[in-house]
């Protein structure tokens, strides 16, 4: 296998090289503005943990991303549509929707399967909503992320094309992590993910739990019943339903894996052990059911 060839192809996806400096500049500007108008918007230790999470996720993702790229190239080579779907304008438009659809289900499953949640929870562990939180990426989720895009090369989209669209999607999402933008025009709020919608997603209020999983288009949440509007009478409270109260990067990355292990060990039945891994966060075999859907029914 010619590893250098695959590395060279993957390196053509260069959006992240341009995006990172933009993200850091935006973070600096937001922090500066917040200092004068919203001093509660940033917490120094929290922001540093977020930056460390971003660096750690980039390191951990490298090998899974390279492996996924190789698999995508192989799946594309056996696709009966590879000679039909190229890089025409309409193919890019179609891929935009299919990529965003894939992201929606990847993100939703990160909230509804506890083992996936363990890899994603660090992104939600911050009790602040700002551009720093956008960099606090889930490290563990990098290991299973690309499984949700495996179907796209079989439809004839080449690997580089898919990875570029994934990067574009993530670039858009960065800007939704802020409290400085209230609401955008109603037509935009109806179609696209916005800071208002994403504040709901990061909230620990029962009304808002596991809502608004959108990447770019909020229409998926509206279609599949996971949409919730930000209400004026209920301000989002950021963080987890039970916050970890730690700025130790290692603990932020691994605390939920540790919790799963403890629960699996104390469960006697194998069926219960598996449920602790694959059921939604909050399920318990001997305690109160704290899953989001159960809490919402009680509310």
C-alpha positions as CSV (number, residue, x, y, z in Angstrom):
1,X,0.0,0.0,0.0
2,X,1.3,3.4,-1.0
3,X,0.8,5.4,2.2
4,X,2.4,8.5,0.8
5,X,-0.1,8.6,-2.0
6,X,-3.0,8.5,0.4
7,X,-1.4,11.1,2.7
8,X,-0.8,13.4,-0.3
9,X,-4.4,13.1,-1.4
10,X,-5.7,13.7,2.1
11,X,-3.5,16.8,2.4
12,X,-5.5,18.4,-0.4
13,X,-8.2,19.0,2.1
14,X,-6.7,22.3,3.4
15,X,-9.7,24.2,4.8
16,X,-8.6,23.5,8.4
17,X,-5.2,25.2,7.7
18,X,-7.0,28.4,6.9
19,X,-9.8,27.9,9.5
20,X,-7.7,27.5,12.6
21,X,-6.2,31.1,12.5
22,X,-9.6,32.5,11.8
23,X,-11.1,30.6,14.7
24,X,-8.4,31.8,17.1
25,X,-8.8,35.5,15.9
26,X,-12.6,35.2,16.3
27,X,-12.1,33.8,19.8
28,X,-9.8,36.7,20.7
29,X,-12.2,39.3,19.4
30,X,-15.2,37.7,21.2
31,X,-13.2,37.5,24.5
32,X,-12.2,41.1,24.1
33,X,-15.8,42.3,23.5
34,X,-17.0,40.1,26.4
35,X,-14.5,41.7,28.8
36,X,-16.3,45.0,28.5
37,X,-19.9,43.9,27.9
38,X,-20.3,40.3,29.2
39,X,-17.5,39.5,31.7
40,X,-19.3,36.3,32.5
41,X,-19.0,35.0,29.0
42,X,-15.5,33.5,29.4
43,X,-13.7,31.7,32.1
44,X,-9.9,31.5,31.6
45,X,-9.4,27.9,32.8
46,X,-12.4,26.7,30.9
47,X,-11.2,28.3,27.7
48,X,-7.8,26.7,28.0
49,X,-9.3,23.3,28.5
50,X,-11.4,23.9,25.3
51,X,-8.3,24.7,23.3
52,X,-6.5,21.6,24.7
53,X,-9.5,19.5,23.6
54,X,-9.3,20.9,20.1
55,X,-5.6,20.0,19.9
56,X,-6.2,16.5,21.4
57,X,-9.0,15.8,18.9
58,X,-6.9,16.8,16.0
59,X,-4.1,14.4,17.1
60,X,-6.5,11.5,17.9
61,X,-8.4,11.9,14.7
62,X,-5.4,11.6,12.3
63,X,-5.2,7.8,12.0
64,X,-9.0,7.2,11.9
65,X,-9.3,10.0,9.3
66,X,-6.5,8.5,7.2
67,X,-8.0,5.0,7.5
68,X,-11.5,6.3,6.6
69,X,-10.0,8.2,3.6
70,X,-8.5,4.9,2.3
71,X,-11.8,3.0,2.8
72,X,-13.7,5.8,1.1
73,X,-11.4,5.6,-1.9
74,X,-11.9,1.9,-2.1
75,X,-15.7,2.1,-1.8
76,X,-15.7,4.8,-4.5
77,X,-13.7,2.5,-6.8
78,X,-16.4,-0.2,-6.6
79,X,-19.3,2.2,-6.9
80,X,-21.4,1.8,-10.1
81,X,-22.0,5.5,-10.0
82,X,-18.4,6.6,-10.0
83,X,-18.4,7.6,-13.7
84,X,-21.7,9.5,-13.3
85,X,-21.1,11.5,-10.1
86,X,-18.1,13.7,-10.6
87,X,-17.4,17.2,-9.3
88,X,-20.1,18.9,-11.3
89,X,-21.9,21.8,-9.6
90,X,-25.0,19.7,-9.0
91,X,-23.0,16.9,-7.4
92,X,-21.6,19.4,-4.9
93,X,-25.1,20.7,-4.1
94,X,-26.4,17.1,-3.6
95,X,-23.4,16.2,-1.5
96,X,-24.0,19.3,0.7
97,X,-27.4,17.9,1.7
98,X,-26.3,14.3,2.0
99,X,-23.3,15.3,4.2
100,X,-25.5,17.4,6.4
101,X,-27.9,14.5,6.7
102,X,-25.1,12.2,7.7
103,X,-23.9,14.7,10.3
104,X,-27.3,15.0,11.8
105,X,-27.5,11.3,12.5
106,X,-23.9,11.1,13.7
107,X,-24.6,13.9,16.1
108,X,-27.9,12.6,17.2
109,X,-26.5,9.1,17.9
110,X,-23.8,10.7,20.0
111,X,-26.5,11.8,22.3
112,X,-28.7,8.7,22.2
113,X,-26.1,5.9,22.5
114,X,-24.1,6.2,25.8
115,X,-20.8,4.8,24.4
116,X,-20.9,7.4,21.7
117,X,-21.9,10.0,24.2
118,X,-18.8,9.2,26.2
119,X,-16.7,10.4,23.2
120,X,-18.9,13.5,22.7
121,X,-19.7,14.6,26.2
122,X,-16.5,16.7,26.6
123,X,-17.9,19.1,24.0
124,X,-20.9,19.7,26.3
125,X,-19.0,19.8,29.6
126,X,-18.3,23.6,29.4
127,X,-20.7,25.8,31.4
128,X,-20.1,28.6,28.9
129,X,-21.2,29.3,25.4
130,X,-18.6,31.0,23.3
131,X,-16.1,30.4,20.4
132,X,-13.8,28.6,22.9
133,X,-16.5,26.0,23.5
134,X,-16.6,25.4,19.7
135,X,-13.0,24.2,19.9
136,X,-13.8,21.9,22.8
137,X,-14.3,18.9,20.4
138,X,-15.2,15.4,21.6
139,X,-11.9,13.4,21.4
140,X,-13.4,9.9,21.7
141,X,-16.0,10.5,19.0
142,X,-13.2,10.7,16.4
143,X,-12.8,6.9,16.6
144,X,-16.4,6.2,15.3
145,X,-17.2,9.4,13.4
146,X,-16.6,8.4,9.8
147,X,-18.8,5.3,10.0
148,X,-21.8,7.6,9.4
149,X,-20.4,8.7,6.0
150,X,-19.5,5.3,4.6
151,X,-22.5,5.3,2.3
152,X,-21.5,8.4,0.4
153,X,-18.6,7.0,-1.6
154,X,-20.9,4.1,-2.7
155,X,-23.1,6.8,-4.2
156,X,-20.2,7.9,-6.4
157,X,-18.8,10.8,-4.4
158,X,-15.0,10.6,-4.2
159,X,-13.2,10.6,-0.9
160,X,-11.6,14.1,-1.2
161,X,-14.9,15.6,-2.1
162,X,-16.6,14.1,0.9
163,X,-13.8,15.3,3.3
164,X,-13.9,18.8,1.9
165,X,-17.7,19.0,2.5
166,X,-17.3,17.6,6.1
167,X,-14.7,20.4,6.7
168,X,-17.1,23.1,5.2
169,X,-19.9,21.8,7.5
170,X,-17.7,22.0,10.6
171,X,-16.5,25.5,9.6
172,X,-20.1,26.7,9.6
173,X,-20.8,25.2,13.0
174,X,-18.1,27.1,14.7
175,X,-20.0,30.4,14.3
176,X,-23.1,29.0,16.0
177,X,-21.3,28.9,19.4
178,X,-21.9,32.3,20.7
179,X,-24.3,34.3,22.9
180,X,-23.5,37.7,21.3
181,X,-25.8,36.9,18.3
182,X,-29.4,36.7,19.5
183,X,-31.8,35.8,16.6
184,X,-31.4,36.0,12.9
185,X,-34.2,36.7,10.4
186,X,-37.1,34.3,10.8
187,X,-36.6,32.7,7.3
188,X,-33.0,32.0,8.2
189,X,-33.9,30.6,11.6
190,X,-36.4,28.3,9.9
191,X,-33.9,26.7,7.5
192,X,-30.5,27.0,9.0
193,X,-28.8,26.1,12.3
194,X,-28.1,29.4,14.2
195,X,-26.6,30.6,17.5
196,X,-30.1,30.5,19.0
197,X,-30.7,26.9,17.9
198,X,-27.3,25.8,19.1
199,X,-27.6,27.5,22.5
200,X,-30.6,25.2,22.9
201,X,-28.5,22.2,22.0
202,X,-25.8,23.1,24.6
203,X,-28.4,23.7,27.4
204,X,-29.0,21.3,30.3
205,X,-32.6,22.4,30.8
206,X,-35.0,19.5,30.5
207,X,-37.0,21.3,27.8
208,X,-33.8,21.6,25.7
209,X,-32.1,18.2,26.3
210,X,-31.0,16.3,23.2
211,X,-32.5,18.9,20.8
212,X,-31.2,20.6,17.7
213,X,-28.5,18.2,16.4
214,X,-28.2,20.1,13.1
215,X,-24.9,20.8,11.4
216,X,-25.9,23.5,8.9
217,X,-29.6,22.8,8.2
218,X,-32.1,22.8,11.1
219,X,-34.7,21.2,8.8
220,X,-33.5,17.7,9.8
221,X,-34.5,18.4,13.4
222,X,-37.8,19.8,12.3
223,X,-38.4,16.7,10.1
224,X,-37.4,14.1,12.7
225,X,-38.9,15.6,15.8
226,X,-35.8,16.8,17.6
227,X,-36.3,20.6,17.2
228,X,-36.8,23.0,20.1
229,X,-36.9,26.7,19.9
230,X,-35.0,29.0,22.3
231,X,-37.7,30.5,24.6
232,X,-37.5,33.9,26.1
233,X,-39.0,32.7,29.3
234,X,-36.4,30.0,29.8
235,X,-32.8,30.9,29.4
236,X,-30.4,28.1,28.4
237,X,-28.3,26.8,31.3
238,X,-25.1,25.4,29.7
239,X,-23.2,22.3,30.7
240,X,-24.3,18.8,31.8
241,X,-27.3,17.8,33.9
242,X,-24.6,16.9,36.5
243,X,-21.5,19.0,35.9
244,X,-18.0,17.5,36.3
245,X,-16.5,20.5,38.1
246,X,-13.1,19.9,36.7
247,X,-10.6,21.7,34.5
248,X,-8.3,18.7,34.2
249,X,-8.1,17.9,30.5
250,X,-7.6,14.1,31.0
251,X,-10.6,13.9,33.2
252,X,-12.8,16.0,30.8
253,X,-11.9,13.5,28.0
254,X,-12.4,10.3,29.9
255,X,-14.9,10.8,32.8
256,X,-17.9,9.3,31.0
257,X,-15.9,6.2,29.9
258,X,-15.0,5.8,33.6
259,X,-18.7,6.1,34.6
260,X,-19.8,3.5,32.0
261,X,-17.1,1.1,33.3
262,X,-18.4,1.5,36.9
263,X,-22.0,1.0,35.8
264,X,-21.1,-2.1,33.7
265,X,-19.2,-3.6,36.6
266,X,-22.0,-3.2,39.2
267,X,-24.7,-4.6,36.9
268,X,-25.3,-8.3,37.4
269,X,-27.1,-9.3,34.2
270,X,-25.4,-9.2,30.9
271,X,-28.4,-7.5,29.3
272,X,-28.1,-4.7,31.8
273,X,-24.4,-4.4,31.1
274,X,-25.1,-3.9,27.4
275,X,-27.8,-1.4,28.1
276,X,-25.3,0.8,30.0
277,X,-23.2,0.8,26.8
278,X,-25.9,1.2,24.1
279,X,-28.9,2.8,25.8
280,X,-29.2,6.6,26.1
281,X,-27.3,8.3,28.9
282,X,-29.3,8.3,32.1
283,X,-30.7,4.8,32.0
284,X,-30.2,2.7,35.2
285,X,-31.2,-0.8,36.1
286,X,-31.6,-0.1,39.8
287,X,-32.2,3.7,40.0
288,X,-34.2,6.5,38.5
289,X,-34.5,6.7,34.7
290,X,-32.8,10.0,33.9
291,X,-32.9,9.7,30.1
292,X,-33.9,12.9,28.3
293,X,-37.1,11.5,26.9
294,X,-38.2,10.2,30.3
295,X,-37.4,13.6,32.0
296,X,-39.4,15.4,29.3
297,X,-42.4,13.2,29.8
298,X,-42.4,14.0,33.5
299,X,-42.0,17.7,32.8
